[in-house]
């Protein structure tokens, strides 16, 4: 789960990290109301879960209320990285003396958090590491302990700070690590961490990613995710404890499976055959007939979906439960079709149940056969098939 920038700043402040404050507005009316209360200049920042906002025109400085209203309306009309801008973060402009980079990231190979610091902030850290590796400090951390004094001293030395600013930097590092651990973060990044003209440090921009598997421990973040969900079917599926993933706007096939590996294999083979996937839904394990029926209804509620591919390996999820749920869901399928491949527990019972459906379900043996069946029902122009297949 990626937090929007303003929510990251809320967490920074909660953990004693000096951060940017300011109102969040979601409409021209809220923008006008906020303009009457603000001191200028103000930085107007689009709130989207993607990078490159500045290059896309999503970060602007407004010198007065009139300019704020004009720029705010322009940014609210943008799409950045395919995401519509639905909120703006309005924060005071700072006089910046220096910019630093600071982050904590979960390193899966090392199986522990890693601290990354550079005295050059405001740019991509990968670019700095490639061009000037000597300017990047990396250090693995023990999640059971606080940041040790020698590492804090090394960060301060790399930053070239002393006195009050050095002590502030040590506190920011320590508090960011507390936040990282307490909220089960995959990433906690401040870029840039700035030293302003008053000699104080502050987080000017931030990114936080929280492990989805830990959200049951953080109901405040779980509710925030639901509030900011931009795709209605994602939220609908989440409320039923499914994972729904939009794939391609031009897609017309919905994929349902029980496991990310199965989903990715299905999408890859569809793509090689020239087909386009509109969405995918992960059932998880142990789905009952009622839940299977709900999953199929969710996918079919996407009007772009003309055909559903169901690819199931029956283990905890039994094939007869899958078949019963699909038969229940396709009663009102209209002119759309379900192609289903299933293997594993109670497959024979599942096949018998599907045989009772009035022709809306095509059963196949194997994923390759499923792709062939889809090709017959949704023919792809030969040129497109060759292009997608790389020939």
Buried (B, 14 or more C-beta within 10 A) or exposed (E): BBBBBBBBBBBBBEBBBBBBBBBBBEBEEBBBEBBEEBEBBBBBBBBBBEEEBBEBBBBBEBEEBEBBBEBBBBBBEBEBEEBEBBBBBBBEBBEBEBBBBBBBBBBEEEEEBBBBBBBBBBBEBEEBBEEEEEBBBEBEBEEEEEBEEEBBEBBBEBBEBEEEBBBBBBBBBBBBBBBBBEBBBBBBBBBBBBBBEEEBBBBBBBBBBBBEEBBEEBEEBBEBBEEBEEEEBBBBBBEBEBBBBBBBEEBBBBBBBBBEEBBEBBBEBBBEBBBBBBBBBBBBEEBBBEBBBBBBBBBBEBEBBBBBBBBBBBBEBBBBBBBBBBBBBBEEBEEBBBBBBBBBBBBEBBBEBBEEBEEBBBBBEEBEBBBBBBBEBBEBEEEEBEEBEEE
